[in-house]
């Protein structure tokens, strides 16, 4: 696997952070819907959305660690 440059990692981080904001917005809407009209379909959507959000958070955290290491700041 080829090493990515700092610029590539920063661009990827920006993309993932934007995706996380979209997923978080969707998750908030699902929570609002569940508060008003709880049902199994919406609950499943919320679970899937939450899982995706957790995956994104892990990827974002990993990228931030890599960037700190590239910048000479160990985590």
Protein Blocks (a to p, Z undefined) as FASTA:
>chain_A
ZZddfklmmmmmmmmmmmmmmmmmmmmmmmmmmmmmgcfklmmmmmmmmmmmmmmmmmmm
mmmmmmmmmnopaZZ
